[in-house]
Amino acid sequence: MDYLAATAYFDYETDEIQNIVKEFKTDKLTNKEKAIQLYFNIRDGWKYDPYTISFLKEAYKASYIVKKTTGHCIDKSILLVACLRAVGIPARIHLAKVKNHIAVERLIQKFGTNELTPHGMINVYLNGKWLKASPAFNESLCKMCNVAPLAFDGENDSILQEFNNEGNVFMEYLEDYGYFEDVPVDFMLTNMKEHYPEIMDLAKDSDVVKL
């Protein structure tokens, strides 16, 4: 598999993605430094929004996502993978199912559950090993949830926080769907259909559902 290639969804050769990464196309930064800075740029540059779901395949292209100001975990992971590949760092999308235990009232009201699937994160290859990183929750949102913002040091996995600042359970990983060379849109839509049939019913009348 080629984790450096531009693909239909990791379309980093487009002007939109090249504009983001142009400052990182330099030998003055190591790959580790580039990965860390790109992680923070995307973590905080696009506010987390799990309540807008698109059923248009085009909406899962990095060049489409970059034009928005918000994104859910998959959006932000797609964007980060595209940017990493654009500067020559191998990266891939990784999907899972998670369970949120804090500030779940609206989640349960809209999704019928506090389980989120598929949840998107990334794998990035640095210094001879694959690392996990989740750019989903921006810093301001973490402060609202009383959770320490999730950092990435380029040396260790950085996955969603198990506990908040008070020691209460925050996020639980339930299933691991594995990693993918390109964005598995058909798998994602099937997964959502199985877990959120009521939301899929709404999609019959609209390509974008705002919950």
C-alpha positions as CSV (number, residue, x, y, z in Angstrom):
1,M,0.0,0.0,0.0
2,D,1.1,3.6,-0.7
3,Y,0.6,5.9,2.2
4,L,2.2,8.8,0.5
5,A,0.1,8.9,-2.6
6,A,-2.5,11.5,-3.5
7,T,-5.9,9.8,-3.8
8,A,-9.5,10.6,-4.7
9,Y,-10.1,11.8,-1.1
10,F,-6.6,12.7,0.1
11,D,-6.3,15.1,-2.9
12,Y,-3.3,17.0,-1.6
13,E,-2.2,18.1,-5.1
14,T,-5.0,20.6,-5.1
15,D,-4.4,24.3,-4.5
16,E,-6.5,24.3,-1.3
17,I,-4.2,21.7,0.4
18,Q,-1.0,23.1,-1.1
19,N,-1.8,26.5,0.4
20,I,-1.9,24.9,3.9
21,V,1.3,23.0,3.6
22,K,3.5,25.4,1.7
23,E,5.2,26.7,4.9
24,F,6.1,23.1,5.8
25,K,7.9,22.4,2.5
26,T,11.3,23.2,4.0
27,D,14.4,21.3,5.2
28,K,14.5,23.5,8.2
29,L,11.9,21.4,10.0
30,T,12.2,17.6,10.7
31,N,9.3,15.3,9.8
32,K,8.5,15.1,13.5
33,E,8.3,18.9,13.8
34,K,6.1,19.1,10.7
35,A,3.7,16.4,11.9
36,I,3.4,18.1,15.3
37,Q,2.7,21.5,13.9
38,L,0.2,20.2,11.3
39,Y,-1.6,18.2,14.1
40,F,-2.1,21.4,16.2
41,N,-3.1,23.5,13.2
42,I,-5.9,21.1,12.3
43,R,-6.9,20.3,15.8
44,D,-7.6,23.9,16.6
45,G,-8.1,25.4,13.2
46,W,-11.4,23.6,12.5
47,K,-13.9,23.4,15.4
48,Y,-15.3,20.0,16.2
49,D,-18.9,19.5,15.0
50,P,-20.4,16.0,15.1
51,Y,-23.9,17.2,14.3
52,T,-23.5,17.9,10.6
53,I,-23.3,14.8,8.5
54,S,-22.9,14.7,4.7
55,F,-23.9,11.8,2.5
56,L,-22.2,13.3,-0.6
57,K,-19.0,11.4,-1.3
58,E,-17.4,14.6,-2.6
59,A,-17.7,16.0,1.0
60,Y,-15.0,13.6,2.1
61,K,-12.3,15.1,-0.1
62,A,-9.6,17.0,1.8
63,S,-10.0,19.9,-0.7
64,Y,-13.7,20.1,0.2
65,I,-13.2,19.9,3.9
66,V,-10.5,22.6,4.0
67,K,-13.0,25.2,2.8
68,K,-15.2,24.7,5.9
69,T,-14.6,26.2,9.4
70,T,-15.8,23.1,11.3
71,G,-15.6,19.4,10.9
72,H,-16.2,16.1,12.7
73,C,-13.5,13.7,13.6
74,I,-13.4,12.0,10.2
75,D,-13.2,15.4,8.4
76,K,-10.3,16.5,10.5
77,S,-8.5,13.2,10.2
78,I,-8.9,13.3,6.4
79,L,-7.5,16.8,6.3
80,L,-4.5,15.9,8.5
81,V,-3.6,12.8,6.5
82,A,-3.7,14.8,3.2
83,C,-1.4,17.5,4.7
84,L,1.0,14.9,6.1
85,R,1.3,13.1,2.7
86,A,1.7,16.4,1.0
87,V,4.9,17.1,2.8
88,G,6.2,13.5,2.4
89,I,5.2,11.9,5.6
90,P,3.4,8.5,5.3
91,A,-0.1,8.7,6.9
92,R,-3.4,6.8,6.8
93,I,-6.9,7.1,8.2
94,H,-7.9,4.8,11.1
95,L,-11.5,4.2,12.2
96,A,-13.1,3.0,15.4
97,K,-16.2,3.1,17.5
98,V,-16.1,5.1,20.7
99,K,-18.4,5.9,23.6
100,N,-18.6,9.4,25.0
101,H,-19.4,9.7,28.7
102,I,-19.4,13.5,29.3
103,A,-21.8,16.1,27.9
104,V,-23.8,13.4,26.2
105,E,-27.4,14.8,26.4
106,R,-27.4,16.3,23.0
107,L,-25.6,13.3,21.5
108,I,-28.2,10.9,22.9
109,Q,-31.1,13.1,21.8
110,K,-29.8,13.4,18.2
111,F,-28.1,10.0,17.6
112,G,-30.2,7.9,20.0
113,T,-27.0,6.8,21.7
114,N,-23.7,8.1,23.1
115,E,-21.8,5.7,20.9
116,L,-20.1,7.4,18.0
117,T,-19.2,5.5,14.9
118,P,-17.2,5.5,12.8
119,H,-14.8,7.7,14.8
120,G,-11.8,8.9,12.7
121,M,-8.2,9.3,13.8
122,I,-4.9,9.0,11.9
123,N,-1.8,6.8,11.8
124,V,1.4,8.7,11.0
125,Y,4.8,7.1,10.3
126,L,7.6,8.8,12.1
127,N,11.1,7.5,13.0
128,G,10.4,4.0,12.0
129,K,7.1,3.4,13.7
130,W,3.4,4.1,13.2
131,L,1.7,6.4,15.7
132,K,-2.0,7.1,16.4
133,A,-3.2,10.6,16.7
134,S,-6.7,12.1,17.1
135,P,-7.1,15.8,16.0
136,A,-10.8,15.8,16.7
137,F,-11.4,18.0,19.8
138,N,-10.2,21.6,19.5
139,E,-8.8,23.3,22.6
140,S,-11.8,25.5,23.3
141,L,-14.1,22.5,23.3
142,C,-11.9,20.6,25.7
143,K,-12.0,23.5,28.2
144,M,-15.8,23.4,28.0
145,C,-15.8,19.6,28.8
146,N,-13.1,20.0,31.5
147,V,-10.8,17.8,29.6
148,A,-7.1,18.5,29.0
149,P,-6.5,19.2,25.2
150,L,-5.1,16.2,23.5
151,A,-1.5,16.9,22.5
152,F,0.8,15.1,20.1
153,D,4.6,14.8,20.6
154,G,5.6,12.9,17.5
155,E,6.9,10.0,19.6
156,N,3.8,8.5,21.3
157,D,0.2,7.6,20.5
158,S,-2.2,10.4,21.1
159,I,-5.7,8.9,21.4
160,L,-8.9,10.3,23.0
161,Q,-8.6,10.9,26.7
162,E,-10.0,8.1,28.9
163,F,-10.7,10.5,31.8
164,N,-11.4,14.2,32.3
165,N,-9.6,16.5,34.7
166,E,-11.7,15.3,37.6
167,G,-11.0,11.6,37.0
168,N,-14.4,10.8,35.5
169,V,-14.6,8.5,32.5
170,F,-14.6,10.6,29.3
171,M,-14.0,8.5,26.3
172,E,-14.1,4.7,25.8
173,Y,-12.9,2.8,22.7
174,L,-15.4,0.0,21.9
175,E,-14.3,-1.4,18.5
176,D,-11.3,-1.0,16.2
177,Y,-12.1,-1.0,12.4
178,G,-8.5,-0.7,11.4
179,Y,-6.7,1.6,8.9
180,F,-7.3,2.4,5.3
181,E,-5.2,3.6,2.4
182,D,-7.9,5.9,1.1
183,V,-11.1,7.1,2.8
184,P,-13.5,4.1,2.9
185,V,-16.7,6.1,2.2
186,D,-18.9,3.1,1.3
187,F,-17.8,1.4,4.6
188,M,-18.5,4.5,6.6
189,L,-22.0,5.1,5.1
190,T,-22.9,1.4,5.7
191,N,-21.7,1.7,9.2
192,M,-23.8,4.8,9.9
193,K,-26.8,3.1,8.3
194,E,-26.5,0.2,10.7
195,H,-26.0,2.2,13.8
196,Y,-28.2,5.3,13.1
197,P,-31.1,4.2,10.9
198,E,-33.2,7.3,11.8
199,I,-30.5,9.6,10.6
200,M,-30.2,7.7,7.4
201,D,-34.0,8.2,6.9
202,L,-33.4,11.9,7.1
203,A,-30.7,11.6,4.4
204,K,-33.4,10.5,1.9
205,D,-34.5,14.1,1.7
206,S,-31.2,15.8,2.0
207,D,-27.5,15.2,1.1
208,V,-26.5,17.0,4.3
209,V,-28.2,16.4,7.7
210,K,-27.9,19.0,10.5
211,L,-28.9,17.4,13.7
